[in-house]
Amino acid sequence: MSALEVVAKPRFGKSELEWLMRVREARTSSSGVPAFTLVFPGAESTSAQVLRHVEATCAATARIHFCLRSAMIVPDITGYHVFLVPDEGFGAIVRLHDRLHVGPLAGCLRPEIPYIPHLTVASTGDLALARRTKARINAHDLSIAGRIDALEVHERDTERRCLAAVQLAHKGFFH
């Protein structure tokens, strides 16, 4: 058994993705494509069991369209994070999170922490800096549309490596 997580790396327009990556690289310890973490490591199941569960969940889940319109600050034990949260698509992402946290991934649920679908764009130990970052973002008419087409199962040990990318169902006329 290993540390497995499930993430969704959304698709964005080119300019929106470039902006998100620039902001994240400047204000977080993360670089690369932003992702919604849906399942944090902690499964006590085998990789094969987790992959089967994710595949079954994805087969029953339509692609998710969302739009990020605001930033919020969320504190944790390491400091403060500035999240971009979706207005549209919020409920669909929460429902997907809930469907993933049954069976082999039930032990990964963190009931003491409310799940907020988000992309982290800043992390700092300085509340004033977090507030300024959030204010700068929210001062604009933010509207970043994206779509979740697939989920990735990652193994996290000393590095993060993708074990599988699983497509969501292509249901509906306009998907």
C-alpha positions as CSV (number, residue, x, y, z in Angstrom):
1,M,0.0,0.0,0.0
2,S,1.1,3.5,-0.7
3,A,0.0,7.1,-0.3
4,L,-2.5,7.7,-3.1
5,E,-4.4,10.9,-4.0
6,V,-6.9,11.8,-6.6
7,V,-6.8,15.1,-8.4
8,A,-8.5,16.8,-11.3
9,K,-6.4,19.0,-13.6
10,P,-8.9,21.2,-15.3
11,R,-8.7,22.5,-18.9
12,F,-8.6,26.3,-19.3
13,G,-8.2,28.7,-22.1
14,K,-4.6,29.5,-22.9
15,S,-4.4,33.0,-21.4
16,E,-6.3,31.9,-18.2
17,L,-3.9,29.0,-17.7
18,E,-0.9,31.2,-18.2
19,W,-2.2,33.7,-15.6
20,L,-3.0,30.9,-13.1
21,M,0.5,29.4,-13.5
22,R,2.2,32.8,-13.1
23,V,0.3,33.6,-10.0
24,R,0.9,30.2,-8.4
25,E,4.6,30.2,-9.2
26,A,5.0,33.6,-7.7
27,R,3.0,33.0,-4.5
28,T,3.0,29.3,-3.7
29,S,5.6,26.5,-3.5
30,S,3.7,24.8,-6.3
31,S,4.5,25.2,-9.9
32,G,2.8,23.6,-12.9
33,V,-0.8,23.0,-13.8
34,P,-3.3,23.9,-11.0
35,A,-5.5,21.0,-9.8
36,F,-8.5,20.4,-7.6
37,T,-7.4,17.8,-5.0
38,L,-10.4,15.5,-4.5
39,V,-8.9,12.8,-2.3
40,F,-5.9,13.4,0.0
41,P,-3.5,10.5,0.7
42,G,-4.6,8.1,3.4
43,A,-6.2,5.1,1.6
44,E,-5.6,1.8,3.3
45,S,-6.5,0.0,0.1
46,T,-4.3,-1.3,-2.7
47,S,-3.6,0.7,-5.9
48,A,-5.7,-1.7,-7.9
49,Q,-8.7,-1.3,-5.6
50,V,-8.4,2.5,-5.7
51,L,-8.1,2.5,-9.5
52,R,-11.2,0.3,-9.9
53,H,-13.2,2.6,-7.6
54,V,-12.0,5.8,-9.5
55,E,-12.8,4.2,-12.8
56,A,-16.3,3.2,-11.7
57,T,-16.9,6.7,-10.3
58,C,-15.7,8.4,-13.5
59,A,-17.8,6.2,-15.7
60,A,-20.9,7.5,-13.8
61,T,-19.8,11.1,-13.7
62,A,-20.3,13.6,-16.5
63,R,-17.6,16.2,-17.3
64,I,-17.8,19.2,-15.0
65,H,-17.9,22.8,-16.3
66,F,-17.0,25.4,-13.7
67,C,-16.2,29.1,-13.4
68,L,-13.8,30.6,-10.8
69,R,-15.1,34.1,-9.8
70,S,-13.7,34.8,-6.4
71,A,-10.8,34.4,-4.0
72,M,-11.0,33.5,-0.3
73,I,-8.5,33.0,2.5
74,V,-8.3,29.7,4.4
75,P,-6.1,29.3,7.4
76,D,-4.3,26.1,8.4
77,I,-1.5,25.1,10.7
78,T,1.2,26.3,8.3
79,G,-0.3,29.7,7.6
80,Y,-2.8,31.1,5.1
81,H,-3.9,30.0,1.7
82,V,-5.6,32.1,-0.9
83,F,-8.1,29.9,-2.9
84,L,-9.9,30.5,-6.1
85,V,-13.3,28.9,-5.7
86,P,-15.8,28.1,-8.4
87,D,-19.3,29.7,-8.3
88,E,-20.6,27.5,-11.2
89,G,-19.7,23.9,-10.8
90,F,-19.2,24.0,-7.0
91,G,-21.9,21.5,-6.3
92,A,-20.8,19.1,-9.0
93,I,-17.3,19.0,-7.7
94,V,-18.5,18.5,-4.1
95,R,-20.7,15.6,-5.2
96,L,-17.8,14.0,-7.1
97,H,-15.6,14.4,-3.9
98,D,-18.4,12.7,-1.9
99,R,-18.8,9.8,-4.4
100,L,-15.0,9.2,-4.3
101,H,-14.9,9.0,-0.5
102,V,-16.7,5.6,-0.2
103,G,-15.3,2.1,-0.4
104,P,-11.6,1.9,-0.7
105,L,-11.2,5.7,-0.3
106,A,-13.6,6.1,2.7
107,G,-10.6,6.3,5.1
108,C,-9.3,9.4,3.3
109,L,-12.2,11.6,4.3
110,R,-11.3,14.3,6.7
111,P,-14.6,15.1,8.4
112,E,-13.0,17.8,10.6
113,I,-12.1,19.9,7.6
114,P,-14.9,21.1,5.3
115,Y,-14.2,20.3,1.7
116,I,-14.1,23.5,-0.4
117,P,-13.3,22.9,-4.1
118,H,-10.4,25.3,-4.9
119,L,-7.2,26.1,-6.7
120,T,-4.6,27.4,-4.4
121,V,-3.0,30.6,-5.8
122,A,-1.1,31.8,-2.8
123,S,0.3,30.5,0.5
124,T,2.0,32.6,3.2
125,G,2.5,32.8,6.9
126,D,1.6,36.5,6.7
127,L,-2.1,37.2,7.1
128,A,-1.7,40.8,5.8
129,L,0.0,39.5,2.6
130,A,-2.8,36.9,2.1
131,R,-5.4,39.7,2.6
132,R,-3.7,41.9,0.0
133,T,-3.4,39.1,-2.5
134,K,-7.1,38.2,-2.1
135,A,-8.1,41.9,-2.3
136,R,-6.1,42.3,-5.6
137,I,-7.8,39.3,-7.1
138,N,-11.3,40.2,-6.0
139,A,-10.9,43.8,-7.1
140,H,-11.3,42.5,-10.7
141,D,-14.3,41.0,-12.4
142,L,-12.8,37.5,-12.2
143,S,-14.3,34.9,-14.6
144,I,-12.1,31.9,-15.3
145,A,-14.0,29.1,-17.0
146,G,-12.7,25.6,-17.0
147,R,-13.7,22.0,-17.4
148,I,-12.8,18.8,-15.6
149,D,-12.5,16.0,-18.2
150,A,-10.5,13.4,-16.2
151,L,-9.2,12.5,-12.8
152,E,-5.7,11.4,-12.1
153,V,-4.6,8.9,-9.4
154,H,-1.2,9.9,-8.0
155,E,1.2,7.9,-5.8
156,R,3.0,10.2,-3.4
157,D,6.1,9.0,-1.7
158,T,9.2,11.2,-2.0
159,E,7.8,12.3,-5.4
160,R,4.4,12.5,-7.0
161,R,3.8,10.2,-9.9
162,C,0.7,9.6,-11.9
163,L,-0.5,6.0,-11.9
164,A,-3.5,6.6,-14.1
165,A,-5.6,9.3,-15.8
166,V,-9.3,8.3,-16.0
167,Q,-11.8,10.1,-18.3
168,L,-15.1,11.3,-17.0
169,A,-18.2,10.2,-18.9
170,H,-19.1,12.2,-22.0
171,K,-22.8,12.5,-21.2
172,G,-25.2,15.0,-22.6
173,F,-25.6,16.7,-25.9
174,F,-23.3,19.7,-25.3
175,H,-20.5,17.9,-23.4
